[in-house]
Amino acid sequence: MCFTEKWGPIFLKVINVIFLIFGLALIVPGVLILANNDVVNSKVLPLMKQLTFGGINMGDMIIGLCVSLIVVGTLVILVSLLGLIGACSGNPAYLDIYGGIVLILFLIKAFAVFMWIENNSKLETWMKTNLVSLLNNYGSDDLTTSETSTSWNYLFMLMSCCGVNAVTGINNDFDTSAWITSSSAGSKHIPTSCCTGVTSETYSTFTNTACTDSVTSGYNTKGCYDAIYTSLSAYYIIFIAVGVTVMVVEVHFKRISINIYLIYSKAMESYLKAPTRVIIKHC
């Protein structure tokens, strides 16, 4: 009786404090992407929304993922608080609801992890192919003429990248773009936005022919596909790692907590039926 009376509720509290931490670990990446990630920058988002996969555009997909992380993380926190109330009060109703919601969240996260693992390689191929296709619509080396071109230029500057695949010389992804094929580029082989050190404030006056014309130095050597994938995959890895860990912990601790609670409930029932009543303080 000593174990169930003292350590059972404490164990349930510890479990739910761990869930609180995991909930925060899901919320933080979602908030960080929305607040700081250059892929969802308002200047770049129009370009991302032109990338469609299965009827869903990349911009909405990224924002949807962020919101999903925040919502699921919030639910995990709420569920952990519900579990703490149940552990403190010893009320079976709270713990019954807690167990049911934990099961639902487990299934949601299991589905999300499965879908990511299943479609990750398809997304990689799709994203690179479509980015190359969209770059063909690049038509102006400025920040005002075209929304698509402006989005590309901000992407190049914000993510320190150039083209889709890494640029290694005058022959690159821009060769088939409208900017080159229409002769709008003049002597340039890559736009000013690909040069290191250029900003939106200095764009109109920035000049570096070693970057834009001969493509020998002073340009971003990383391709934008790698830059985007690296930026997003860091958060995807956090989502998968935290999601899988939470699922393992939920399954393991839910089984243990239910067993402890059943023992605790039976012990309480026996005490209440006994001639001598014992008042137990749970919190």
C-alpha positions in Angstrom: 0.0 0.0 0.0 2.9 2.3 0.7 4.1 2.2 -2.9 0.7 2.8 -4.5 -0.2 5.4 -1.9 3.0 7.5 -2.3 4.8 6.6 -5.5 1.9 5.9 -7.9 0.7 9.5 -8.2 4.3 10.8 -8.2 5.2 8.5 -11.1 2.2 9.7 -13.0 3.2 13.3 -12.4 6.8 12.7 -13.6 5.5 11.1 -16.8 3.3 14.1 -17.5 6.1 16.6 -16.8 8.1 14.7 -19.5 5.1 15.1 -21.8 5.1 18.8 -21.1 8.7 19.0 -22.2 8.0 17.0 -25.4 5.0 19.3 -26.2 7.3 22.3 -26.0 9.9 20.4 -28.2 7.2 20.1 -30.9 6.0 23.7 -30.6 9.4 25.4 -30.8 10.4 24.2 -34.3 7.1 25.2 -35.7 7.4 28.7 -34.2 11.0 29.0 -35.4 10.2 28.2 -39.0 7.4 30.7 -39.1 9.4 33.4 -37.4 12.9 32.9 -38.8 13.0 30.6 -41.8 13.8 32.3 -45.1 11.8 29.8 -47.1 8.5 31.3 -45.7 9.8 34.9 -45.9 7.0 37.0 -47.4 9.2 37.9 -50.4 10.0 34.2 -51.1 6.6 32.7 -50.4 5.1 33.6 -53.8 7.7 31.4 -55.4 7.1 28.5 -52.9 3.4 28.7 -53.7 4.1 27.9 -57.3 5.5 24.5 -56.3 2.6 22.1 -56.2 2.7 18.5 -55.0 -0.5 16.4 -55.0 -2.6 19.5 -55.3 -0.9 21.3 -52.4 1.6 24.0 -52.9 5.0 24.1 -51.1 4.3 27.4 -49.3 1.0 26.2 -47.8 2.7 22.8 -47.1 5.5 24.4 -45.0 3.1 26.7 -43.2 0.7 23.8 -42.6 3.5 21.7 -41.1 4.5 24.6 -38.8 0.9 25.0 -37.6 0.6 21.2 -37.2 3.7 21.1 -35.0 2.3 23.9 -32.9 -1.2 22.4 -32.6 0.1 18.8 -31.8 2.6 20.3 -29.3 -0.2 22.3 -27.6 -2.4 19.2 -27.4 0.4 17.2 -25.9 0.8 19.9 -23.2 -3.0 20.0 -22.6 -3.1 16.2 -22.3 -0.1 16.2 -19.9 -1.9 18.9 -17.7 -5.0 16.7 -17.7 -2.9 13.7 -16.6 -1.4 15.8 -13.8 -4.9 16.8 -12.6 -5.9 13.1 -12.7 -2.7 12.1 -10.8 -3.3 14.8 -8.2 -7.0 14.2 -7.7 -7.1 10.4 -8.3 -10.3 10.9 -10.3 -10.7 8.0 -12.7 -12.7 10.2 -15.2 -9.6 12.5 -15.8 -7.4 9.5 -16.3 -9.8 7.7 -18.6 -10.0 10.8 -20.8 -6.2 11.2 -20.6 -5.7 7.6 -21.8 -8.1 8.0 -24.7 -6.5 11.3 -25.9 -3.0 9.9 -25.6 -4.0 7.0 -27.9 -5.5 9.4 -30.5 -2.4 11.6 -30.4 -0.2 8.4 -30.8 -2.1 7.4 -33.9 -1.9 10.9 -35.4 1.8 11.1 -34.9 2.4 7.6 -36.2 0.5 8.5 -39.4 2.5 11.7 -39.8 5.9 9.9 -39.3 4.8 7.2 -41.7 3.8 9.7 -44.4 7.0 11.6 -44.1 9.2 8.5 -44.4 7.1 7.2 -47.3 7.1 10.4 -49.3 10.5 12.0 -48.4 12.4 10.7 -51.4 9.5 11.5 -53.8 9.4 15.1 -52.4 13.2 15.5 -53.0 12.9 14.5 -56.6 9.8 16.5 -57.2 11.1 19.7 -55.5 14.4 19.7 -57.6 12.6 19.1 -60.9 10.0 21.7 -60.3 12.5 24.3 -59.1 14.4 23.9 -62.3 11.2 24.3 -64.3 10.3 27.5 -62.3 13.7 29.0 -62.9 13.0 28.9 -66.6 10.4 31.7 -65.8 13.1 33.9 -64.3 13.1 37.0 -66.5 14.5 40.1 -64.7 17.5 40.9 -62.6 15.7 43.4 -60.3 13.4 43.5 -57.4 10.3 45.2 -59.0 9.5 43.9 -62.5 8.2 40.4 -61.9 6.9 38.7 -58.8 8.5 35.4 -59.7 11.8 36.9 -60.5 11.7 39.1 -57.4 11.0 36.0 -55.3 14.0 34.2 -56.9 16.2 37.2 -56.2 15.2 37.4 -52.6 15.7 33.7 -52.2 19.3 33.9 -53.7 20.1 36.8 -51.2 18.4 35.4 -48.1 19.7 31.9 -48.4 23.0 32.7 -50.0 22.4 30.4 -52.9 22.3 30.6 -56.7 20.3 28.7 -59.3 18.8 25.3 -58.4 21.9 23.2 -58.8 25.3 24.6 -57.6 26.7 27.2 -60.1 30.3 26.3 -61.2 30.8 28.7 -64.1 29.1 30.5 -67.0 27.2 27.3 -68.0 24.5 26.8 -65.4 20.7 26.6 -64.7 20.1 30.1 -66.0 21.0 29.1 -69.5 17.4 28.0 -70.3 15.7 30.9 -68.3 13.7 33.6 -70.1 16.3 36.1 -68.8 19.1 34.5 -70.9 17.1 33.3 -73.9 15.5 36.7 -74.4 18.9 38.4 -74.3 17.8 40.5 -71.3 20.8 39.4 -69.4 23.3 41.2 -71.7 26.8 40.0 -70.7 25.7 38.5 -67.4 25.5 34.7 -66.8 24.0 34.9 -63.3 22.0 37.7 -61.7 23.3 40.3 -59.2 21.3 38.6 -56.5 23.7 35.6 -56.7 26.6 37.8 -55.7 28.0 37.7 -52.1 27.4 41.0 -50.2 24.5 42.3 -52.2 21.4 43.4 -50.3 18.0 44.8 -51.3 19.2 48.2 -50.4 22.3 48.1 -52.6 20.8 45.9 -55.4 20.3 48.7 -58.0 23.9 50.0 -57.7 25.8 46.8 -56.9 28.4 45.8 -59.5 30.7 42.8 -59.6 31.5 41.5 -63.1 33.7 38.7 -61.7 30.4 37.4 -60.2 27.8 38.2 -62.8 29.8 38.1 -66.1 32.7 35.8 -65.8 31.4 33.8 -62.8 34.8 33.3 -61.4 34.5 34.7 -57.8 32.2 36.6 -55.4 29.1 34.5 -56.0 27.1 32.0 -53.9 28.3 28.5 -54.8 25.5 26.6 -53.1 22.5 25.6 -55.2 19.1 26.7 -53.9 17.7 23.2 -53.8 20.4 22.2 -51.3 19.9 25.4 -49.3 16.1 24.9 -49.1 16.4 21.2 -48.3 19.0 21.7 -45.6 17.0 24.5 -44.0 13.8 22.5 -43.9 15.3 19.1 -43.2 16.8 20.4 -39.9 13.2 21.0 -38.6 11.9 17.8 -40.2 14.6 15.8 -38.3 13.5 17.4 -35.1 9.9 16.6 -35.8 10.7 12.9 -36.6 13.0 12.5 -33.7 10.7 14.1 -31.1 7.6 12.4 -32.7 9.1 8.9 -32.5 10.5 9.5 -29.0 7.1 10.8 -27.8 5.4 7.8 -29.3 7.8 5.3 -27.6 7.5 7.1 -24.3 3.7 7.3 -24.6 3.3 3.6 -25.3 5.7 2.6 -22.5 4.6 5.0 -19.8 0.9 4.7 -20.6 1.1 0.9 -20.0 3.0 1.4 -16.8 0.8 4.3 -15.6 -2.4 2.3 -16.2 -1.0 -0.6 -14.2 0.0 1.6 -11.4 -3.4 3.4 -11.4 -5.3 0.1 -11.4 -3.3 -1.1 -8.4 -3.8 2.3 -6.7 -7.5 2.3 -7.4 -8.0 -1.2 -6.0 -6.0 -0.3 -2.9 -8.1 2.9 -2.4 -11.3 0.9 -2.8 -10.1 -1.6 -0.2 -9.4 1.2 2.2 -12.7 2.8 1.7 -14.5 -0.5 2.5 -12.4 -1.2 5.5 -13.9 -0.3 9.0 -11.1 2.1 9.7 -11.1 4.9 7.1 -7.8 6.4 6.0 -7.6 9.8 4.4 -5.0 10.0 1.8 -3.7 13.4 0.5 -2.8 13.1 -3.1 -1.1 16.4 -3.8 
